[in-house]
Amino acid sequence: MRPSPLMLKQGISTRLDGRVHVDVDLRLAGVTKQFIEDADTYHARYYNNDYWKYLVGRAIDLSCAERQSPLRILDIGSGSGNTVFAAADLMPNSVIYASDISLPLLHILVGLQDEIAHLNGRIEAYCFDFHKDFFADNTFDLVIGGAILHHMLDPEAALKNATRWLRPGGQILLIEPLEIGGHLMCAIYLTLLAELGNDVDSRLLAFFKAMCQDYEARFGVPRVKPWTQDLDDKWLFHPSYLREMSENIGLTLKLVAPTSTSLESVFSNSVRGTLNVAGLGDVPTPKRLWEILESFDNGISDDLKKKLAPEGIIILEKGKDVA
């Protein structure tokens, strides 16, 4: 199955830049330079196909989507291809329409596609602002978004567009940071600061403080604050907000589940993973740091961890009677 030309909304025009279809009226708003000017650095730091293949596979299975179905899939916030290549592998009879506001990242994506022989032209790339009503209604069978909604200035407006583009009965699979777990992670970093004091590398102390500030800047129902536009990560999501927002735009919140099936070391793994992403994975850490994290992992039941996980898979469904 190969991509067919897509219908765009009336008044929308694109131009080809290499092999990427670019909105001729593209305007960059609320997008920081790491996605545009530093695309190569961003790709090097965050591209991890095996990890994202696990996450997308878990989301597909939780949604009960049939992996062998010949679906037309829209991937939003595709970046350099983490979720796109995962979806192409996991759903071999589907075609994937990658989309992002970053043209440099999409150029990296289409370049990588050339190195993966079995994709055989199954991916088409579009560059536009997701806040814009871009595609024709009822175009896609499935929408996938890996760590994208929390970058949007207006998550509800963005999802409203995705709902228009999705056929009735179709699903939206999202992987996003969760607010309840964010409060606990903030408490964990505050505990590390209080317990470790000066007995830890100064770079780690600065990192723990920065993480607390990062969480605090994003708490609460998504409303633009004076600093929001300058943040890469703008929001955390609470199930009650997701439920209310979904109902407003014709979706049903089917479930919110932890990204991992193993919750034994969920908080330790979260800190370790964030340190690695921040380039601090090799900084020496005292034994006491991991003992503190272990106390959180061991002191909270698995049932409660399902509600306190820092990141989750969110599955939304469009009603079959929604036009």
Secondary structure in CASP SS format (residue, H / E / C, confidence):
PFRMAT SS
TARGET T0000
AUTHOR 0000-0000-0000
METHOD secondary structure of the structure
MODEL  1
M C 1.00
R C 1.00
P C 1.00
S C 1.00
P C 1.00
L C 1.00
M C 1.00
L E 1.00
K C 1.00
Q C 1.00
G C 1.00
I C 1.00
S C 1.00
T E 1.00
R E 1.00
L E 1.00
D E 1.00
G C 1.00
R C 1.00
V E 1.00
H E 1.00
V E 1.00
D E 1.00
V C 1.00
D C 1.00
L C 1.00
R C 1.00
L C 1.00
A C 1.00
G C 1.00
V C 1.00
T C 1.00
K H 1.00
Q H 1.00
F H 1.00
I C 1.00
E C 1.00
D C 1.00
A H 1.00
D H 1.00
T H 1.00
Y H 1.00
H H 1.00
A H 1.00
R H 1.00
Y H 1.00
Y C 1.00
N C 1.00
N H 1.00
D H 1.00
Y H 1.00
W H 1.00
K H 1.00
Y H 1.00
L H 1.00
V H 1.00
G H 1.00
R H 1.00
A H 1.00
I H 1.00
D H 1.00
L H 1.00
S H 1.00
C C 1.00
A C 1.00
E C 1.00
R C 1.00
Q C 1.00
S C 1.00
P C 1.00
L C 1.00
R E 1.00
I E 1.00
L E 1.00
D E 1.00
I E 1.00
G C 1.00
S C 1.00
G C 1.00
S C 1.00
G C 1.00
N H 1.00
T H 1.00
V H 1.00
F H 1.00
A H 1.00
A H 1.00
A H 1.00
D H 1.00
L H 1.00
M C 1.00
P C 1.00
N C 1.00
S C 1.00
V E 1.00
I E 1.00
Y E 1.00
A E 1.00
S E 1.00
D E 1.00
I C 1.00
S C 1.00
L H 1.00
P H 1.00
L H 1.00
L H 1.00
H H 1.00
I H 1.00
L H 1.00
V H 1.00
G H 1.00
L H 1.00
Q H 1.00
D C 1.00
E C 1.00
I C 1.00
A H 1.00
H H 1.00
L H 1.00
N C 1.00
G C 1.00
R C 1.00
I E 1.00
E E 1.00
A E 1.00
Y E 1.00
C E 1.00
F C 1.00
D C 1.00
F C 1.00
H C 1.00
K C 1.00
D C 1.00
F C 1.00
F E 1.00
A C 1.00
D C 1.00
N C 1.00
T C 1.00
F E 1.00
D E 1.00
L E 1.00
V E 1.00
I E 1.00
G E 1.00
G E 1.00
A C 1.00
I C 1.00
L H 1.00
H H 1.00
H H 1.00
M C 1.00
L C 1.00
D C 1.00
P H 1.00
E H 1.00
A H 1.00
A H 1.00
L H 1.00
K H 1.00
N H 1.00
A H 1.00
T H 1.00
R H 1.00
W H 1.00
L E 1.00
R E 1.00
P E 1.00
G E 1.00
G E 1.00
Q E 1.00
I E 1.00
L E 1.00
L E 1.00
I E 1.00
E E 1.00
P E 1.00
L E 1.00
E H 1.00
I H 1.00
G H 1.00
G H 1.00
H H 1.00
L H 1.00
M H 1.00
C H 1.00
A H 1.00
I H 1.00
Y H 1.00
L H 1.00
T H 1.00
L H 1.00
L H 1.00
A H 1.00
E H 1.00
L H 1.00
G C 1.00
N C 1.00
D C 1.00
V C 1.00
D C 1.00
S H 1.00
R H 1.00
L H 1.00
L H 1.00
A H 1.00
F H 1.00
F H 1.00
K H 1.00
A H 1.00
M H 1.00
C H 1.00
Q H 1.00
D H 1.00
Y H 1.00
E H 1.00
A H 1.00
R H 1.00
F C 1.00
G C 1.00
V C 1.00
P C 1.00
R C 1.00
V C 1.00
K C 1.00
P C 1.00
W C 1.00
T H 1.00
Q H 1.00
D H 1.00
L C 1.00
D C 1.00
D C 1.00
K C 1.00
W C 1.00
L C 1.00
F E 1.00
H C 1.00
P H 1.00
S H 1.00
Y H 1.00
L H 1.00
R H 1.00
E H 1.00
M H 1.00
S H 1.00
E H 1.00
N H 1.00
I C 1.00
G C 1.00
L E 1.00
T E 1.00
L E 1.00
K E 1.00
L E 1.00
V E 1.00
A E 1.00
P E 1.00
T C 1.00
S C 1.00
T C 1.00
S C 1.00
L C 1.00
E C 1.00
S C 1.00
V H 1.00
F H 1.00
S H 1.00
N H 1.00
S H 1.00
V H 1.00
R H 1.00
G H 1.00
T H 1.00
L H 1.00
N H 1.00
V H 1.00
A C 1.00
G C 1.00
L C 1.00
G C 1.00
D C 1.00
V C 1.00
P C 1.00
T C 1.00
P C 1.00
K H 1.00
R H 1.00
L H 1.00
W H 1.00
E H 1.00
I H 1.00
L H 1.00
E H 1.00
S H 1.00
F H 1.00
D H 1.00
N H 1.00
G H 1.00
I C 1.00
S C 1.00
D H 1.00
D H 1.00
L H 1.00
K H 1.00
K H 1.00
K H 1.00
L H 1.00
A C 1.00
P C 1.00
E E 1.00
G E 1.00
I E 1.00
I E 1.00
I E 1.00
L E 1.00
E E 1.00
K E 1.00
G C 1.00
K C 1.00
D C 1.00
V C 1.00
A C 1.00
END
